[in-house]
Amino acid sequence: MNSKQSMDRRTFLKTSAAAGAGLVFAANQAPAQPAPKSANNRIRVACIGVGTQGHRLLQAVQSVPDTEIGVICDLYTGNIERAKQLCTNKDVRIVKEWEQVVADPTIDAVIIAAPDFWHCRMTVAAAENKKAIYVEKGWCITLAEAKQMRQAVRKNQVVMQLGHHMNSLPQLHKAREIYHSGALGKVPLVRGYIDRTSALPEWQFYTDYPIREMPKDASPATIDWQRFVAGSAHPNRPFDAERFFTWRRYWDYGTGIAGDLLTHIWDAINMVGGMGIPESAMTQGGKYFWKADREVPDMWHVLFDYPKKDLAVTFACSFHNKHVGETIQFLGRDMTMEVSSQFCRTYVADWKPEAQERVMAGRKIAAEVRKAAEQLKIPAPPTAVAPDYVYRPGELTVSSHMQDFVDCVRSRATPRCGVDRAFEEAVALIMSVESYRRETKVKWNPVTEEIV
């Protein structure tokens, strides 16, 4: 262990919070650059897709000072009507043809929240029209698309932000600071979990997460089905409202758990650790519980291997039980760090003497609590070892993911989750899908940039 790794843990925990705020702020500052072409330095934004996630992004971007929604684009009239009500610009233009949106000379930036299978075409066209781009995850569904998108963004030198909001959470910035301080010691293993479930199947929502029934007006009269499927593997498929609204269930339109949830966790790990594209990936998955309502698996387990870094990254997801929920564990030799969108905390290594002392003290307190609970006839809380450090709200100040995007549109700086990180995310998720389909381990060739 080097001197950096063996730094005194208590000194680190006392000083890192104060130092971290300045480091994070400085890392995201950008030199002044020419403003966008819009009058009065106002960023005019077009929203392509204003469904479940898209209408949230519309509200997020218009809450950033000196922005204006100029165009709303969607294929379902219900989404459009809701977006019009939410939009503060009552003169907003409504179109269904996304090609018109990216070609509009009055638009500075586009937000793409269409289903994943449309991301490549829209991103490439927007880049070629010199628009700044905020595009939702997963970035795309094939490796060929990832290469096209990267080339278009780089060639046209446009700002592009991938919609992984965890990049803009202070807990994750704190986790990155702790990780790179060396306080964890050597980290051979990182585990990521995201389990979800409810009374209804996962992804059975319509236009918003709480809406669990099909809109009563869903029909070919209110949904432009032909434009929706035009970019899919089966453009002649008959109208199917279920596929339109719950598209994540079907291979034609996305990559299931890989593009929706694995990307969240894997990108967060990459944001903290910076490990990049894995050397290999091995996936086990299938339909184990929710079988009748989908083509894609309801369980997904992946091992990403980095043998040259002495590192393995695992991901586990299921849709039948959410006891574990969402968490990432960085299992260092000297310290364990747990992080999610809700917390960042560390624990002294279990093999160290002070850890054993803490366990004994925790057991003593737990015994007293259990005794009191029995006397009060209430359930006793579970026994748990207290963390060594817990992130407290306000330790770090980090701008929102959308604010970061808008700031970069103005400054021409690289967003927190820019094109290089997006390419890494795309390759990782596609490697997991390829492994599942081939039923074997796949490897990444960094020279040819191919999955073999």
C-alpha positions as CSV (number, residue, x, y, z in Angstrom):
1,M,0.0,0.0,0.0
2,N,1.4,3.4,-0.9
3,S,1.4,6.5,1.3
4,K,-1.6,7.9,-0.4
5,Q,-3.6,4.8,0.2
6,S,-2.5,4.6,3.9
7,M,-3.6,8.2,4.7
8,D,-5.2,8.6,8.1
9,R,-8.9,8.0,7.6
10,R,-10.0,10.4,10.3
11,T,-7.9,13.2,8.8
12,F,-9.4,12.5,5.4
13,L,-13.0,12.6,6.7
14,K,-12.5,15.9,8.6
15,T,-10.9,17.7,5.7
16,S,-12.4,16.2,2.5
17,A,-15.8,17.9,2.8
18,A,-14.5,21.4,2.8
19,A,-11.9,20.8,0.1
20,G,-14.4,18.9,-2.0
21,A,-16.8,21.7,-2.5
22,G,-14.0,23.9,-4.0
23,L,-12.6,21.1,-6.1
24,V,-16.0,20.1,-7.6
25,F,-16.9,23.8,-8.3
26,A,-13.6,24.4,-10.0
27,A,-13.7,21.3,-12.0
28,N,-17.0,22.4,-13.6
29,Q,-16.1,26.0,-14.3
30,A,-15.4,26.8,-17.9
31,P,-13.7,29.7,-19.6
32,A,-15.9,32.4,-21.1
33,Q,-16.8,31.7,-24.8
34,P,-19.1,33.3,-27.4
35,A,-22.8,33.1,-26.5
36,P,-25.3,31.3,-28.7
37,K,-26.9,33.1,-31.7
38,S,-30.3,33.7,-30.0
39,A,-31.1,37.3,-29.1
40,N,-30.5,38.5,-25.6
41,N,-28.3,35.4,-24.9
42,R,-31.4,33.4,-24.5
43,I,-31.1,29.7,-25.3
44,R,-34.0,28.5,-27.5
45,V,-34.7,24.8,-26.9
46,A,-36.7,22.2,-28.8
47,C,-38.1,19.2,-26.9
48,I,-38.3,16.0,-29.0
49,G,-40.5,13.6,-27.1
50,V,-42.5,14.9,-24.1
51,G,-43.8,11.7,-22.6
52,T,-42.9,10.2,-19.3
53,Q,-39.3,11.6,-19.1
54,G,-39.6,14.2,-21.7
55,H,-42.1,16.4,-20.0
56,R,-39.9,16.4,-16.9
57,L,-36.9,17.6,-19.0
58,L,-39.1,20.3,-20.5
59,Q,-39.8,21.6,-17.0
60,A,-36.2,21.3,-16.0
61,V,-34.7,23.2,-18.9
62,Q,-37.2,26.1,-18.8
63,S,-36.5,26.5,-15.1
64,V,-32.9,27.4,-16.0
65,P,-32.6,31.2,-16.4
66,D,-32.6,32.7,-19.9
67,T,-34.0,29.6,-21.7
68,E,-37.1,29.3,-23.7
69,I,-38.9,26.3,-25.2
70,G,-39.4,27.1,-28.9
71,V,-40.7,23.8,-30.3
72,I,-42.5,20.8,-28.9
73,C,-42.4,17.6,-30.9
74,D,-44.3,14.4,-30.1
75,L,-46.4,11.7,-31.8
76,Y,-49.2,11.4,-29.2
77,T,-51.7,14.3,-28.9
78,G,-52.1,13.7,-25.1
79,N,-48.3,14.3,-24.6
80,I,-48.5,17.4,-26.7
81,E,-51.4,18.9,-24.8
82,R,-49.8,18.3,-21.4
83,A,-46.5,19.8,-22.6
84,K,-48.3,22.9,-23.9
85,Q,-49.9,23.4,-20.5
86,L,-46.5,23.0,-18.8
87,C,-44.7,25.2,-21.2
88,T,-44.2,28.8,-20.1
89,N,-43.9,30.0,-23.7
90,K,-47.5,30.1,-24.9
91,D,-46.3,30.8,-28.4
92,V,-44.4,27.5,-28.6
93,R,-44.6,25.8,-32.0
94,I,-46.0,22.2,-32.2
95,V,-44.7,19.8,-34.8
96,K,-44.7,16.0,-35.3
97,E,-41.8,15.8,-37.7
98,W,-38.5,15.8,-35.7
99,E,-36.6,16.5,-38.9
100,Q,-38.1,19.9,-39.0
101,V,-37.1,20.5,-35.4
102,V,-33.4,19.8,-35.9
103,A,-33.3,21.9,-39.0
104,D,-35.0,25.0,-37.4
105,P,-32.5,27.9,-37.5
106,T,-34.1,29.6,-34.5
107,I,-33.3,26.6,-32.2
108,D,-30.0,26.5,-30.3
109,A,-30.4,23.1,-28.5
110,V,-32.5,20.0,-28.7
111,I,-33.6,17.7,-25.9
112,I,-34.1,14.2,-27.2
113,A,-36.4,12.0,-25.0
114,A,-37.7,9.7,-27.7
115,P,-37.4,5.9,-27.4
116,D,-33.9,4.6,-27.6
117,F,-34.1,3.3,-31.2
118,W,-34.5,6.9,-32.4
119,H,-31.6,8.4,-30.5
120,C,-29.0,7.8,-33.2
121,R,-30.9,9.3,-36.1
122,M,-32.0,12.3,-34.1
123,T,-28.6,12.9,-32.5
124,V,-26.7,12.7,-35.8
125,A,-29.1,15.0,-37.6
126,A,-29.0,17.5,-34.7
127,A,-25.2,17.5,-34.7
128,E,-25.1,18.1,-38.5
129,N,-27.4,21.0,-38.0
130,K,-25.0,22.4,-35.3
131,K,-27.5,22.0,-32.4
132,A,-26.4,21.4,-28.9
133,I,-27.8,18.1,-27.7
134,Y,-29.2,16.7,-24.5
135,V,-30.1,13.1,-25.1
136,E,-31.6,10.5,-22.7
137,K,-29.9,7.2,-21.8
138,G,-29.3,4.6,-23.0
139,W,-27.4,6.4,-25.7
140,C,-28.2,4.0,-28.5
141,I,-28.9,0.3,-29.2
142,T,-26.1,-0.8,-31.5
143,L,-22.3,-0.3,-31.6
144,A,-22.6,1.0,-35.2
145,E,-25.0,3.7,-33.9
146,A,-22.6,4.6,-31.1
147,K,-19.8,5.2,-33.6
148,Q,-22.0,7.3,-35.9
149,M,-23.1,9.4,-33.0
150,R,-19.6,10.0,-31.7
151,Q,-18.4,10.9,-35.1
152,A,-21.2,13.4,-35.7
153,V,-20.7,15.1,-32.4
154,R,-17.0,15.3,-32.7
155,K,-17.0,16.4,-36.4
156,N,-19.5,19.2,-35.8
157,Q,-18.0,20.2,-32.5
158,V,-21.4,20.4,-30.8
159,V,-22.1,20.2,-27.0
160,M,-23.7,16.9,-26.1
161,Q,-24.9,15.8,-22.7
162,L,-26.1,12.3,-21.9
163,G,-29.0,12.2,-19.5
164,H,-27.4,10.4,-16.6
165,H,-28.4,12.8,-13.8
166,M,-26.3,11.0,-11.2
167,N,-23.3,12.8,-12.7
168,S,-24.8,16.0,-11.1
169,L,-25.6,14.7,-7.7
170,P,-23.4,15.9,-4.8
171,Q,-23.3,12.4,-3.3
172,L,-21.7,11.0,-6.4
173,H,-19.2,13.9,-6.5
174,K,-18.3,13.1,-2.9
175,A,-17.9,9.5,-3.8
176,R,-15.5,10.3,-6.6
177,E,-13.5,12.5,-4.3
178,I,-13.2,9.7,-1.7
179,Y,-12.4,7.1,-4.3
180,H,-9.5,9.1,-5.9
181,S,-8.1,10.1,-2.5
182,G,-7.0,6.5,-2.0
183,A,-8.8,6.2,1.3
184,L,-10.5,3.0,0.2
185,G,-7.2,1.3,-0.5
186,K,-7.0,-1.1,-3.4
187,V,-10.5,-1.7,-4.9
188,P,-10.7,-5.0,-6.7
189,L,-14.6,-5.2,-6.8
190,V,-17.5,-2.8,-7.3
191,R,-21.0,-4.2,-7.0
192,G,-24.1,-2.4,-8.4
193,Y,-27.7,-3.3,-7.6
194,I,-31.0,-1.9,-8.8
195,D,-34.0,-4.0,-7.9
196,R,-37.6,-2.8,-8.5
197,T,-41.1,-4.2,-8.2
198,S,-44.7,-3.3,-7.5
199,A,-48.1,-4.9,-7.8
200,L,-48.0,-4.4,-11.5
201,P,-45.2,-5.4,-14.0
202,E,-42.2,-3.0,-14.3
203,W,-42.5,-0.6,-17.3
204,Q,-46.3,-0.8,-17.3
205,F,-46.9,2.9,-17.2
206,Y,-48.4,5.2,-19.8
207,T,-47.2,8.8,-20.3
208,D,-46.0,9.0,-16.7
209,Y,-44.8,6.7,-14.0
210,P,-47.9,6.8,-11.8
211,I,-50.3,6.3,-14.7
212,R,-50.8,2.5,-14.9
213,E,-53.7,2.3,-17.4
214,M,-53.7,2.9,-21.1
215,P,-55.1,6.3,-22.1
216,K,-58.7,6.0,-23.2
217,D,-58.1,8.0,-26.3
218,A,-55.1,5.9,-27.5
219,S,-55.8,5.1,-31.2
220,P,-54.4,5.7,-34.7
221,A,-56.2,9.0,-34.6
222,T,-54.2,10.3,-31.6
223,I,-50.9,8.4,-32.2
224,D,-48.8,8.8,-35.3
225,W,-47.9,5.1,-35.4
226,Q,-46.3,5.1,-38.8
227,R,-43.7,7.7,-37.8
228,F,-43.0,5.9,-34.6
229,V,-42.2,2.5,-36.2
230,A,-40.5,4.0,-39.3
231,G,-37.1,3.8,-37.6
232,S,-37.6,0.3,-36.1
233,A,-36.6,-3.1,-37.2
234,H,-40.2,-3.8,-38.3
235,P,-41.6,-0.6,-39.9
236,N,-44.7,-2.3,-41.2
237,R,-45.9,-3.6,-37.9
238,P,-49.7,-3.0,-37.4
239,F,-50.7,-0.4,-34.8
240,D,-50.1,-1.5,-31.2
241,A,-50.6,1.1,-28.5
242,E,-48.9,-1.1,-25.9
243,R,-45.7,-1.1,-27.9
244,F,-46.0,2.7,-28.3
245,F,-46.3,3.5,-24.6
246,T,-44.4,0.5,-23.0
247,W,-41.7,0.3,-25.6
248,R,-39.0,-0.8,-23.1
249,R,-40.6,-4.3,-23.1
250,Y,-39.7,-5.0,-26.7
251,W,-36.4,-5.5,-28.5
252,D,-37.3,-3.5,-31.5
253,Y,-37.2,-0.2,-29.6
254,G,-34.6,-0.6,-26.8
255,T,-32.3,-2.9,-24.9
256,G,-34.5,-3.6,-21.9
257,I,-32.8,-3.5,-18.5
258,A,-29.4,-2.9,-20.1
259,G,-30.4,0.5,-21.6
260,D,-32.8,1.6,-18.8
261,L,-31.2,0.6,-15.5
262,L,-27.7,-1.0,-16.1
263,T,-26.7,2.2,-17.8
264,H,-27.6,4.3,-14.7
265,I,-25.5,2.2,-12.4
266,W,-22.6,1.5,-14.7
267,D,-22.3,5.1,-15.7
268,A,-22.3,6.2,-12.0
269,I,-19.5,3.7,-11.3
270,N,-17.6,5.0,-14.3
271,M,-18.2,8.6,-13.2
272,V,-16.7,7.8,-9.7
273,G,-13.9,5.4,-10.8
274,G,-13.2,6.3,-14.4
275,M,-12.5,2.7,-15.4
276,G,-13.8,3.1,-19.0
277,I,-14.8,0.3,-21.3
278,P,-14.5,-3.2,-19.9
279,E,-12.2,-5.7,-21.4
280,S,-14.9,-8.3,-21.3
281,A,-18.6,-8.9,-20.3
282,M,-20.6,-11.9,-19.3
283,T,-24.4,-11.7,-18.9
284,Q,-27.0,-14.0,-17.4
285,G,-30.6,-13.0,-17.8
286,G,-34.1,-14.2,-18.7
287,K,-37.8,-14.0,-17.9
288,Y,-38.1,-15.5,-14.4
289,F,-41.3,-13.9,-13.0
290,W,-42.9,-11.4,-15.4
291,K,-43.1,-13.6,-18.4
292,A,-46.3,-12.8,-20.4
293,D,-46.0,-9.1,-20.8
294,R,-42.6,-8.6,-22.5
295,E,-39.9,-9.8,-24.9
296,V,-36.9,-8.6,-22.9
297,P,-35.8,-10.2,-19.6
298,D,-37.0,-9.2,-16.2
299,M,-33.7,-10.2,-14.6
300,W,-30.2,-9.1,-15.7
301,H,-26.8,-10.0,-14.1
302,V,-23.6,-8.9,-15.7
303,L,-19.9,-9.2,-14.8
304,F,-17.7,-6.6,-16.4
305,D,-14.0,-7.6,-16.1
306,Y,-10.9,-5.3,-16.1
307,P,-8.0,-7.8,-15.5
308,K,-5.4,-5.2,-16.3
309,K,-6.8,-3.0,-13.5
310,D,-7.3,-5.9,-11.1
311,L,-11.0,-4.9,-11.1
312,A,-14.3,-6.5,-11.5
313,V,-17.6,-4.6,-11.8
314,T,-20.9,-6.5,-11.3
315,F,-24.5,-5.4,-11.9
316,A,-27.6,-7.2,-10.7
317,C,-31.2,-6.3,-11.4
318,S,-34.6,-8.0,-10.8
319,F,-38.2,-7.0,-11.1
320,H,-39.9,-9.3,-8.5
321,N,-38.4,-8.1,-5.2
322,K,-36.8,-4.7,-4.2
323,H,-35.4,-5.6,-0.8
324,V,-31.9,-4.5,-1.9
325,G,-33.2,-1.6,-3.9
326,E,-30.5,0.6,-5.5
327,T,-26.9,0.9,-4.3
328,I,-23.3,0.7,-5.4
329,Q,-20.7,-0.8,-3.2
330,F,-17.0,0.0,-3.7
331,L,-15.3,-2.8,-1.8
332,G,-11.9,-1.5,-1.0
333,R,-9.3,-3.3,1.1
334,D,-9.2,-0.4,3.7
335,M,-12.7,0.9,3.5
336,T,-16.1,0.1,2.0
337,M,-18.0,2.9,0.3
338,E,-21.8,2.7,-0.5
339,V,-23.3,5.3,-2.8
340,S,-26.6,5.9,-4.6
341,S,-28.8,8.8,-5.6
342,Q,-29.8,9.0,-2.0
343,F,-26.6,8.6,0.0
344,C,-22.8,8.3,0.2
345,R,-21.3,6.5,3.3
346,T,-18.1,4.7,4.2
347,Y,-17.3,1.9,6.6
348,V,-14.0,0.9,8.1
349,A,-12.7,-2.4,6.7
350,D,-14.2,-5.3,8.6
351,W,-10.8,-7.0,9.2
352,K,-9.3,-4.0,11.1
353,P,-9.3,-4.0,14.9
354,E,-11.4,-0.8,15.1
355,A,-14.1,-2.5,13.0
356,Q,-14.3,-5.3,15.5
357,E,-14.6,-2.8,18.3
358,R,-17.4,-1.0,16.5
359,V,-19.2,-4.3,15.9
360,M,-19.1,-5.1,19.7
361,A,-20.2,-1.6,20.6
362,G,-23.0,-1.9,18.1
363,R,-24.2,-5.2,19.5
364,K,-24.3,-3.8,23.0
365,I,-26.4,-0.8,21.8
366,A,-28.6,-3.2,19.8
367,A,-29.2,-5.4,22.8
368,E,-30.3,-2.4,24.9
369,V,-32.6,-1.2,22.1
370,R,-34.2,-4.7,21.7
371,K,-34.8,-4.9,25.4
372,A,-36.5,-1.5,25.4
373,A,-38.6,-2.5,22.4
374,E,-39.7,-5.7,24.1
375,Q,-40.9,-3.7,27.1
376,L,-42.8,-1.2,24.9
377,K,-44.1,-4.1,22.8
378,I,-42.9,-2.6,19.5
379,P,-40.7,-4.2,16.7
380,A,-37.0,-4.0,17.3
381,P,-34.9,-2.3,14.6
382,P,-32.3,-4.5,12.8
383,T,-28.8,-4.5,14.1
384,A,-26.4,-2.6,11.9
385,V,-22.9,-1.3,12.2
386,A,-22.7,2.5,12.0
387,P,-20.9,4.0,9.0
388,D,-17.6,5.7,9.4
389,Y,-18.8,8.7,7.3
390,V,-22.2,9.8,6.0
391,Y,-22.6,12.6,3.4
392,R,-24.7,15.4,4.8
393,P,-26.8,17.6,2.5
394,G,-25.1,20.8,1.8
395,E,-21.5,19.5,2.0
396,L,-21.0,20.1,-1.7
397,T,-22.7,22.5,-4.1
398,V,-23.2,21.0,-7.6
399,S,-25.4,22.4,-10.3
400,S,-28.2,20.3,-11.8
401,H,-27.6,18.1,-14.8
402,M,-29.7,20.5,-17.0
403,Q,-28.0,23.6,-15.6
404,D,-24.7,22.0,-16.5
405,F,-25.9,21.4,-20.0
406,V,-27.1,24.9,-20.5
407,D,-23.9,26.4,-19.0
408,C,-21.9,24.3,-21.5
409,V,-24.1,25.4,-24.4
410,R,-23.0,29.0,-23.5
411,S,-19.4,28.3,-22.7
412,R,-18.7,25.5,-25.2
413,A,-17.2,23.4,-22.4
414,T,-17.6,19.7,-22.1
415,P,-20.6,18.6,-20.1
416,R,-20.3,16.2,-17.2
417,C,-21.5,13.3,-19.3
418,G,-20.2,14.2,-22.7
419,V,-19.6,12.3,-25.9
420,D,-16.6,10.2,-24.7
421,R,-18.4,9.1,-21.6
422,A,-21.5,8.4,-23.7
423,F,-19.6,6.2,-26.0
424,E,-18.2,4.2,-23.0
425,E,-21.7,3.8,-21.7
426,A,-23.0,2.6,-25.0
427,V,-20.3,0.0,-25.5
428,A,-20.7,-1.4,-22.0
429,L,-24.5,-1.8,-22.3
430,I,-24.2,-3.3,-25.8
431,M,-21.5,-5.7,-24.6
432,S,-23.9,-6.9,-22.0
433,V,-26.7,-7.4,-24.6
434,E,-24.3,-9.2,-27.0
435,S,-23.2,-11.5,-24.3
436,Y,-26.8,-12.4,-23.5
437,R,-27.7,-13.0,-27.1
438,R,-24.6,-15.1,-27.9
439,E,-24.8,-16.9,-24.5
440,T,-21.1,-16.5,-23.9
441,K,-18.5,-14.0,-22.7
442,V,-17.7,-11.2,-25.1
443,K,-14.5,-9.0,-25.3
444,W,-13.8,-5.5,-26.4
445,N,-11.0,-4.9,-28.9
446,P,-9.8,-1.4,-28.3
447,V,-7.7,-1.3,-31.5
448,T,-10.5,-2.2,-33.9
449,E,-13.3,-1.0,-31.6
450,E,-15.3,-4.1,-32.1
451,I,-17.0,-6.6,-29.8
452,V,-15.6,-10.1,-30.3
